[in-house]
Amino acid sequence: MPLSSVSLHPPPALPPTSNRSPPPVSRLPRLTRRRSVLLARAGAADMAAPAAASPSAPTLLEYMGRAGTPADLAVLVAHIQGACKSIAALAASPGNADLSRAKAAGSGAEAVAAGRDAPKPLDELSNEIILSSLQSSGKVAVVASEENDLPVWMCDDGPYVVVTDPLDGSRNIEVSIPTGTIFGIYNRLVELDNLPVEERAQLNSLQSGTRMVAAGYILYSSATIFCISFGAGTHAFTLDRSTGEFILTHPSIQIPPRGQIYSVNDARYFDWPEGLRKYIDTIRQGKGQHPKKYSARYVCSLVADFHRTLIYGGVAMNPRDHLRLVYEANPLSFLAEQAGGRGSDGKAKILSIQPVKLHQRLPLFLGSMEDMLELESYGDVQQKVNPGYEV
Ligand SMILES: O=P(O)(O)OC[C@H]1O[C@](O)(COP(=O)(O)O)[C@@H](O)[C@@H]1O
């Protein structure tokens, strides 16, 4: 669906102001200055409230300037940032439910035949938004996206290669559950420049995760969070809706070495191997290396489950062959490692797995170092039975 054909319904008209009785002024709580500033920043303050203080924390663009991010890379990230603001607006718009519904039966057959899920209109729109902003950055040679069977070649002398899942968890949009965009950035392999374009595109996109120069995700939730690593720590920026800027709110995130939360779709318990069942049974009962009973949290939206794990610690997993190595597991593992955590397929570090196919799937485990090592010590944690589940 082209972007121009999306019609967002106008908001319902409010009754005229004069018909509504004014609130009893004397009962209005007085806003503290801090609250006023926060409300003003959120664009929600009463006009008479004190003006927002200028935030001292840097914006994403200022951060990249201060950190000495190469200019071409900063331009590229600035374009991703712009695209994600548009996706955030679409995901939160009154038209989002229509955009999240699968198209007529039979559509998306090509994607399904290629081992991908049938895309929803919002997946396709998000892909279009990301691709066009990467194209206009002028910095990208090739993009490998979940929504395209093959990598898209953009520009022969673009210095970077981008891998992306433009909108993960789009099945959740209709019920306003968080979604996210994931991306990874590599240098273009100049030694491949003389190969035919299809081969060049493919090999550039299948680089090992160890060669990533930057990776990030954008979480579309109650706040829109842009989390990124350039290989020197993991940092998260929160969208300030009054200025349209992403403000540094979580510098140098350190995932706690041990958490108390596990995140998995445990309706699949009976399809799990013995090792994984034992691990989950053990930590639930507080009988593991950490003598606390773990709690379960599962949003079923990869970026949201990963974001919570990054901040609170613990483990987030999908033990069956479902998530994609190139544009989901690799970028999130890079961010986890940069925050002191670990990403694995249950046996090996994700970043050390050489991709062989663009849409390659694998079991994915992400989280706190101590929790991850304990989990892996059970050996048999990859779910081999994968019947495909309807929901
Ligand atoms: O059905 P499962 O195994 O719980 O998988 C859920 C996972 O799949 C995803 O929805 C991604 O799958 P899709 O690409 O089909 O949307 C993740 O957001 C989520 O973590």
PDBQT file of the ligand as one rigid body, heavy atoms in Angstrom, charges set to zero:
ROOT
HETATM    1  O1  LIG A 401       4.814 -17.211  18.473  1.00  0.00    +0.000 OA
HETATM    2  P1  LIG A 401       6.047 -17.081  19.305  1.00  0.00    +0.000 P 
HETATM    3  O2  LIG A 401       6.943 -18.270  19.158  1.00  0.00    +0.000 OA
HETATM    4  O3  LIG A 401       5.751 -16.770  20.742  1.00  0.00    +0.000 OA
HETATM    5  O4  LIG A 401       6.882 -15.896  18.660  1.00  0.00    +0.000 OA
HETATM    6  C1  LIG A 401       6.661 -14.555  18.965  1.00  0.00    +0.000 C 
HETATM    7  C2  LIG A 401       7.736 -13.723  18.404  1.00  0.00    +0.000 C 
HETATM    8  O5  LIG A 401       7.497 -13.595  17.041  1.00  0.00    +0.000 OA
HETATM    9  C3  LIG A 401       7.433 -12.242  16.686  1.00  0.00    +0.000 C 
HETATM   10  O6  LIG A 401       6.077 -11.845  16.698  1.00  0.00    +0.000 OA
HETATM   11  C4  LIG A 401       8.055 -12.035  15.357  1.00  0.00    +0.000 C 
HETATM   12  O7  LIG A 401       7.383 -12.841  14.442  1.00  0.00    +0.000 OA
HETATM   13  P2  LIG A 401       6.750 -12.188  13.153  1.00  0.00    +0.000 P 
HETATM   14  O8  LIG A 401       7.924 -11.805  12.301  1.00  0.00    +0.000 OA
HETATM   15  O9  LIG A 401       5.935 -13.313  12.603  1.00  0.00    +0.000 OA
HETATM   16  O10 LIG A 401       5.946 -10.991  13.579  1.00  0.00    +0.000 OA
HETATM   17  C5  LIG A 401       8.167 -11.527  17.807  1.00  0.00    +0.000 C 
HETATM   18  O11 LIG A 401       7.806 -10.191  17.938  1.00  0.00    +0.000 OA
HETATM   19  C6  LIG A 401       7.813 -12.356  18.994  1.00  0.00    +0.000 C 
HETATM   20  O12 LIG A 401       8.809 -12.256  19.941  1.00  0.00    +0.000 OA
ENDROOT
TORSDOF 0
